[in-house]
Amino acid sequence: MSKVVVLGAGIMGLAAAHRALTLGHEVTLLEAASEPGGMAAHFDFDGLSIERFYHFVCKSDTPTFDLLAELGMDDAMRWRSTSMGYFVEGALHKWGDPFALLRFPHLNLVDKFRYGLLMFISTRRDAWPALEDVNTRAWIEAWCGKTVYAKLWKRLLDLKFHEYADDISAQWTWARIRRVGRSRKSLLQEELGYIEGGSQTLVDALTTSITKSGGAVKLREPAARVLISDGKVIGVRTPNGDYPADAVVSTVPTPLLGSLLAEAPDGLRTRYEAIQNIGVVCVVLKLRRSVTPHFWVNIVDPALPILGIIEFTNLRQAPTGETVVYVPYYMPLQNPAWRRTNDDFVDEVLEAIRAINPAVQRGDVIATYVGRLKHAQPVCPPGFKALLPPVQTEVCGLQIADTCFYYPEDRGVAESIRLGRDMAAHLSA
């Protein structure tokens, strides 16, 4: 039996600790926050327990289903028919099926055919390695033409990645199209899922299983340094003392690794420092009325400053019937908008929602919440795979991964589980 210290109690860290315990290791999980769960943790939103940052499940999320089965929670999955919309030039259009594409008024027939063909091929391919060194703009324009990119994609990428927008890997974009495109019950109907009770249900089940199996979960215990001697991990230092370890699994964001790896080779720290991350300000509203019939609406109207709205209760309904809407603002931390007040963001979101649905009035607002995360989205340029250091580092016993290492997949519960369990399995090797 080896002593393992896991850093970070998000889903990846919890999955790694849980798996390591089942493999016979002695596990201590260190988390800086006051609760486990990371981006999947819930908060009390005016009496409703809900995620700070929205999550949904697709039918291809096999690691999630496998872990639920292992925890005896096979019956926790719920599936619901959902839909998507596009808001363009002051009007909302249904999106996501062949008939919606044919009815869309802002593309000609040739553009629609080319776009539909690309979506069809993207959904059915299991791998597309040729996209690794291509940016999203070049890929979309090559397949669909400049008009499709300009009308459907450019503003979304500009508002999400800002100065990085023209240099985002096509591999990354394709993986998102494929994941959602495969979560359908028919050609005409999208179907997404959620865990009954939200992601907190999984967080609680993993935490309970870890402690029942003899693992230790230490909250409010931030790691300060990974201790290394003769090229091998020997423990982790925190403000409260040292934790001896034969192996360390780090799941903390790569931008925070500098001080943690003070004793690691300089070249290792440099590779993590080269990875760019942007932050997110996520506005959450509880409303008395629905905004649209869709779960997800992309907004490419230059009059509106938001890239989309996620009407979460069109997937997981609130017990008392209110509407919950998430509106994310992604941006680099050096963007002046990051310093805006929470009230500024809420007011702007309400104005945008009223532009989409004028029936929504300020009096329909029951509660608001604004979450901020400094390291929310890795910036994945062409060739990003080659920029990532190996998960198994050159320091014996040290494994490091965060959401960057899901690439080309997006940040999600399934990828957190997969990578966490993979790292735990490597401990025995």
C-alpha positions in Angstrom: 0.0 0.0 0.0 1.3 3.4 -0.9 0.5 6.8 0.6 -1.2 9.0 -2.0 -2.1 12.7 -1.6 -4.6 14.1 -4.0 -4.7 17.9 -4.5 -8.1 19.3 -5.3 -11.5 18.0 -4.5 -13.3 18.8 -7.7 -14.8 15.8 -9.6 -11.4 14.8 -11.0 -9.8 14.8 -7.6 -12.7 13.0 -6.0 -12.7 10.4 -8.8 -9.0 9.8 -8.4 -9.2 9.5 -4.7 -12.1 7.1 -4.9 -10.4 4.9 -7.5 -7.1 4.9 -5.6 -8.8 3.6 -2.5 -10.5 0.8 -4.3 -7.0 -0.2 -5.6 -5.7 -0.5 -2.0 -3.9 2.8 -1.5 -3.9 5.0 1.6 -5.4 8.3 0.4 -5.6 11.9 1.7 -7.5 14.5 -0.3 -6.5 18.2 0.2 -8.9 20.9 -0.8 -8.4 24.7 -0.3 -12.2 25.5 -0.4 -14.6 24.9 2.4 -16.6 22.3 0.4 -15.7 19.6 -2.2 -17.0 19.7 -5.8 -15.1 22.5 -7.4 -17.0 23.8 -10.5 -19.6 21.0 -9.9 -20.4 22.2 -6.4 -23.9 23.6 -5.6 -25.0 26.7 -3.8 -28.2 27.7 -2.2 -30.0 29.9 -4.7 -32.9 31.4 -2.9 -33.9 28.0 -1.5 -32.9 26.0 -4.6 -29.8 23.8 -4.6 -28.1 24.3 -7.9 -24.7 24.3 -9.6 -22.7 27.5 -9.6 -21.7 26.7 -13.1 -24.1 24.7 -15.3 -23.5 21.0 -16.2 -25.4 18.6 -18.4 -24.8 15.0 -19.5 -24.6 13.6 -23.1 -25.2 10.1 -24.2 -21.5 9.6 -25.0 -20.5 10.3 -21.4 -19.6 6.7 -20.6 -17.3 7.4 -17.6 -20.2 9.1 -15.8 -22.5 6.1 -16.3 -19.7 3.7 -15.2 -19.0 5.6 -12.0 -22.7 5.9 -11.1 -23.0 2.1 -11.5 -20.0 1.6 -9.3 -21.6 3.8 -6.6 -24.9 2.0 -6.9 -26.6 5.0 -8.5 -27.6 3.5 -11.9 -31.1 5.0 -11.4 -29.9 8.6 -10.8 -29.8 9.6 -14.5 -32.6 11.5 -16.0 -33.1 12.3 -19.7 -35.1 15.0 -21.3 -35.8 16.2 -24.9 -34.1 19.6 -25.3 -33.7 22.1 -28.1 -31.3 24.8 -29.2 -31.9 28.3 -30.7 -30.0 31.0 -32.5 -30.8 34.7 -31.9 -29.9 36.6 -35.1 -30.8 40.2 -36.1 -33.4 40.6 -33.5 -35.2 37.3 -34.0 -35.0 33.8 -32.3 -34.7 30.8 -34.6 -35.0 27.1 -33.7 -31.8 25.3 -34.4 -30.3 21.8 -34.3 -32.2 19.7 -36.9 -32.4 19.6 -40.7 -35.7 21.3 -40.9 -34.6 24.2 -38.7 -31.5 24.6 -40.9 -33.7 24.7 -44.0 -36.0 27.3 -42.5 -33.1 29.5 -41.3 -33.4 32.8 -43.3 -29.8 34.1 -43.1 -28.0 31.4 -45.3 -28.6 30.5 -48.9 -29.3 26.9 -49.9 -25.7 26.1 -50.8 -24.4 27.4 -47.5 -27.0 25.3 -45.6 -26.1 22.2 -47.5 -22.3 22.7 -46.8 -23.0 23.4 -43.1 -25.3 20.5 -42.7 -22.8 18.2 -44.3 -20.0 19.3 -42.0 -22.2 18.8 -38.9 -23.2 15.3 -40.2 -19.6 14.3 -40.8 -18.4 15.8 -37.5 -20.9 13.9 -35.5 -20.0 10.5 -37.0 -16.2 10.7 -37.0 -14.5 9.1 -34.0 -11.3 10.9 -34.6 -10.1 13.8 -36.9 -6.3 14.1 -36.3 -5.9 16.3 -39.4 -7.6 19.1 -37.5 -4.9 19.3 -34.8 -2.9 21.9 -36.7 -5.8 23.9 -38.1 -7.7 26.8 -36.5 -11.5 26.8 -36.3 -11.9 29.7 -38.6 -9.9 28.1 -41.5 -11.8 24.8 -40.9 -15.3 26.3 -41.0 -14.5 28.5 -43.9 -13.0 25.7 -45.9 -16.0 23.4 -45.5 -18.8 26.0 -45.4 -17.6 29.3 -46.8 -16.9 32.6 -45.2 -20.6 33.5 -44.9 -21.4 30.7 -42.5 -18.4 31.5 -40.3 -19.2 35.2 -40.3 -22.9 34.7 -39.5 -22.9 31.7 -37.1 -19.5 31.4 -35.5 -17.4 34.6 -35.5 -19.2 36.5 -32.8 -19.4 33.4 -30.5 -15.7 32.9 -30.7 -15.0 36.6 -30.4 -17.0 36.9 -27.2 -15.6 33.7 -25.7 -11.9 34.0 -26.6 -11.5 37.7 -27.4 -7.9 38.3 -28.7 -7.4 34.5 -29.0 -10.5 34.0 -31.2 -8.8 33.5 -34.5 -6.4 31.0 -33.1 -8.6 28.3 -31.6 -7.9 24.6 -32.5 -10.4 23.1 -35.0 -9.9 19.8 -33.1 -11.3 21.5 -29.9 -14.3 22.8 -31.8 -15.0 19.5 -33.6 -15.0 17.6 -30.3 -17.8 19.9 -29.0 -19.9 19.4 -32.1 -19.5 15.6 -31.9 -20.4 15.3 -28.2 -23.7 17.2 -28.4 -24.4 15.9 -31.9 -24.3 12.3 -30.6 -26.7 13.0 -27.8 -30.0 12.5 -29.7 -32.9 10.1 -29.7 -33.6 10.8 -33.4 -32.3 12.9 -36.2 -34.9 15.5 -35.3 -34.6 15.4 -31.5 -31.8 16.3 -29.1 -31.8 14.6 -25.7 -29.6 15.7 -22.8 -29.4 14.3 -19.3 -28.7 15.3 -15.7 -28.1 13.5 -12.4 -31.2 13.6 -10.1 -30.5 16.3 -7.6 -27.8 17.8 -9.7 -24.1 17.3 -9.7 -24.0 17.7 -5.9 -25.5 14.2 -5.7 -22.4 12.7 -7.3 -20.1 14.9 -5.2 -21.8 13.8 -2.0 -21.7 10.1 -3.0 -18.0 10.2 -3.9 -17.1 12.1 -0.7 -19.1 9.6 1.4 -17.6 6.6 -0.3 -14.0 8.0 0.2 -14.5 8.6 3.9 -16.2 5.2 4.4 -13.3 3.5 2.7 -10.8 5.0 5.1 -9.7 8.0 3.0 -9.3 11.5 4.6 -10.9 14.6 3.0 -9.3 17.7 4.4 -11.2 20.9 3.5 -9.7 24.4 3.9 -6.3 22.8 3.6 -4.6 24.4 0.6 -1.4 22.8 -0.7 1.6 25.2 -0.5 4.3 23.0 -2.0 5.0 19.5 -3.4 8.0 18.2 -1.6 10.6 16.5 -3.8 13.9 14.8 -2.9 16.3 13.2 -5.4 13.8 13.5 -8.2 11.0 11.7 -6.3 7.9 13.0 -4.4 8.1 12.7 -0.7 5.0 14.7 0.4 3.0 17.9 0.4 3.3 20.9 2.6 0.3 23.0 3.7 0.1 25.9 6.1 -0.9 23.4 8.8 2.0 20.9 8.3 3.4 18.3 6.0 1.7 15.2 4.6 4.2 12.4 3.7 3.4 10.7 0.4 4.8 8.1 -2.0 2.7 9.7 -4.8 0.9 13.0 -5.5 -2.0 13.5 -7.9 -2.5 17.2 -8.6 -5.8 18.4 -10.1 -5.4 22.1 -9.3 -5.5 24.6 -12.2 -2.2 24.8 -14.1 -1.8 28.6 -13.5 -1.5 27.8 -9.8 1.3 25.4 -10.1 4.2 27.8 -10.0 4.7 27.9 -6.2 3.5 24.3 -5.7 6.4 23.1 -8.0 9.1 25.3 -6.5 11.2 22.2 -6.0 10.5 20.7 -9.4 12.9 21.1 -12.4 12.6 24.6 -14.0 11.7 23.2 -17.4 8.6 21.5 -16.0 7.2 24.7 -14.5 7.8 26.5 -17.8 5.6 24.2 -19.7 2.7 24.8 -17.4 3.2 28.6 -17.5 2.9 28.5 -21.3 -0.7 27.4 -21.1 -3.1 30.3 -21.3 -6.4 30.3 -19.3 -9.3 32.8 -19.3 -11.8 33.5 -16.6 -15.6 33.5 -16.5 -18.2 35.6 -14.9 -21.4 33.6 -14.8 -24.7 35.4 -14.1 -27.5 33.2 -12.7 -31.1 34.5 -12.6 -34.2 33.0 -11.1 -37.2 34.3 -12.9 -41.0 34.0 -12.7 -41.4 33.3 -16.4 -39.5 31.4 -19.1 -37.3 33.3 -21.6 -37.4 30.8 -24.5 -38.5 27.2 -25.1 -34.8 26.2 -25.6 -32.1 24.8 -23.3 -29.4 26.7 -25.1 -29.5 29.8 -27.3 -26.5 31.0 -29.2 -26.6 34.8 -29.7 -24.8 36.3 -32.7 -26.6 39.6 -32.7 -24.1 42.4 -32.6 -26.6 44.5 -30.6 -26.4 42.1 -27.6 -23.2 41.8 -25.6 -23.7 38.2 -24.5 -22.8 35.0 -26.5 -25.7 32.9 -25.2 -28.2 31.9 -22.5 -28.6 28.5 -20.9 -32.2 28.1 -19.6 -31.3 25.3 -17.3 -34.8 24.6 -16.2 -35.6 23.5 -19.7 -33.4 20.6 -18.8 -33.7 20.1 -15.0 -36.9 21.7 -13.8 -37.0 23.6 -10.5 -39.3 21.9 -7.9 -41.4 25.1 -7.5 -41.6 25.9 -11.2 -39.4 29.0 -11.5 -37.0 29.6 -14.5 -33.3 29.5 -13.9 -31.0 31.0 -16.6 -27.2 31.0 -16.8 -25.4 33.6 -18.8 -21.6 33.2 -19.0 -19.1 36.0 -19.8 -15.7 34.5 -20.7 -12.7 36.8 -20.8 -9.0 37.1 -20.0 -8.4 38.5 -16.6 -6.6 41.5 -18.1 -9.8 42.5 -19.9 -11.2 45.7 -18.3 -14.7 44.1 -18.1 -13.4 41.7 -15.4 -13.4 44.6 -13.0 -17.0 45.5 -13.5 -19.4 45.1 -10.6 -21.8 42.1 -10.3 -24.7 44.5 -10.5 -23.4 45.8 -13.9 -23.3 42.3 -15.3 -26.8 41.5 -13.9 -28.3 44.7 -15.4 -26.7 44.0 -18.8 -28.0 40.5 -18.8 -31.5 41.6 -18.0 -31.5 44.1 -20.8 -30.3 41.4 -23.2 -33.0 38.9 -22.1 -35.7 41.6 -22.6 -34.4 42.1 -26.1 -34.9 38.3 -26.7 -38.2 38.2 -24.9 -39.8 41.6 -24.2 -42.4 39.9 -21.9 -39.7 39.4 -19.3 -39.9 42.4 -16.9 -37.6 43.4 -14.1 -40.4 42.5 -11.7 -40.0 38.9 -12.9 -36.6 38.6 -11.2 -36.8 36.6 -8.0 -33.1 36.2 -7.3 -29.6 36.8 -8.9 -26.2 35.4 -8.4 -22.8 36.1 -10.0 -20.1 33.5 -9.9 -16.5 34.2 -10.9 -13.7 31.8 -11.8 -10.3 33.0 -12.7 -9.1 29.9 -14.5 -12.3 28.6 -16.2 -11.3 27.9 -19.9 -8.0 26.8 -21.4 -7.1 28.5 -24.6 -6.4 25.7 -27.1 -4.5 26.9 -30.2 -3.7 24.7 -33.1 -1.0 22.2 -32.0 -2.2 22.4 -28.4 -1.7 18.6 -27.8 2.0 19.0 -28.3 2.1 21.9 -25.8 0.7 19.7 -22.9 3.3 18.1 -20.7 2.8 14.4 -19.9 0.3 13.7 -17.1 3.0 11.4 -15.6 5.7 14.0 -14.9 9.5 13.5 -14.9 9.3 13.7 -11.1 8.8 10.1 -9.9 5.4 9.7 -8.2 4.0 13.1 -9.4 1.0 13.3 -11.8 -0.5 16.6 -12.8 -3.7 17.3 -14.8 -6.4 19.9 -14.9 -9.2 20.7 -17.4 -6.5 21.5 -20.1 -5.7 17.8 -20.2 -9.2 16.9 -21.4 -8.2 18.2 -24.8 -9.7 17.9 -27.3 -12.8 17.3 -25.1 -14.4 20.2 -23.2 -14.6 20.6 -19.5 -17.2 18.2 -18.2 -18.0 15.7 -15.5 -17.3 12.7 -17.7 -13.8 13.8 -18.7 -13.0 14.7 -15.0 -14.0 11.2 -14.0 -12.1 9.5 -16.9 -8.8 11.4 -16.2 -9.1 11.1 -12.4 -9.6 7.3 -12.6 -6.8 7.0 -15.2 -4.3 8.7 -12.9 -5.3 6.5 -10.0 -4.8 3.4 -12.1 -1.3 4.6 -13.0 -0.4 4.6 -9.3 -0.1 0.9 -9.2 2.2 1.0 -12.2 
